[in-house]
Amino acid sequence: MARIAILTISDKGSEGQRDDASGALLKELVRKVPGELIYYKIIPDEREVIREHLILLSDRDHLDLVITTGGTGVSPRDVTPEATLEVVDRVIPGIGEAMRMEGYRQNPRAIIARGMAGIRGRTLIVNLPGSPRGVRESFEVILPVLPHVLEKIRGDEGDCAIP
């Protein structure tokens, strides 16, 4: 059973000026992952604040999966991928590539999304877009591999080949 956190990265959301539709949707979607939602918070698009939360959720709370939504575009305040890169030990490029590839099929603008995934210790961190549509499409892409990657991060030594 995975222990899961959701971080919504939004200046307006953190100030109470915008409803967190993406985070609300993500709370529903993570029910498809065998596990429990342990933590949810809306934080501003501040690189250091994002970093601090990712580090605490990984190192102090030892969560298995931290999913962020927001801050993955190309606006000057979109710094979620940079903050994530600063804290992960290993990057999993295929997750971001798959999300963009599938997103592009639905909306050509998806190729400018910069969401990525990586591992810090035994925690998988995944950046999703900030729109509900982007969250749904991206989450559906990664859902089939989440149980497997979480097992591997925990140290499962079973074969990775598809049976």
Steps between C-alpha positions, in 0.01 A plus 500: 500500500650828386507808721417792271526880509353759265650847468318761296741768384305821451555858613130586472391172653731543798353847558142373482432686175435186291332168566733204469316304231813305400580397855138400563502283187835349594361403843240293316745353249753379758232269639590278204846444652511240776576725793394791715507876451700622799566864413348774284599864486490801269829690491622802300717487188814558706794279417628477856155426644449221245845357576438506876171316468644235267792440735283477814245269339779274377755509780297570813164345416638219280207516259504271200348734243485879479297639213511868419256689282584838354808702423609290201436749220726765353386805695770674705342374828485135381791347692371163618727291272807699603420458870442129443827456312684659791374235744480172308783248497396343170279620215254271321480672159248258350220613731517863386547394140195272510282769658598752232460248218148403606409859579611609154247262346226697676648850489813614309582744783578202724853490358587815694413331831822437691379251760749233596550220747781386721594309810621642830605223733200266485249763389370543147430865414286574193413846361163526327359801313281750684179463301239236588512370142880475511486327839250242378683425175844482663385294796331245276831462310706426811241299697585161342867526605461655846465175701802350323728800539405537867585134561836544330583813697425308823758241395298226331749282313248322278535495125392815319409316181135492401367149565 
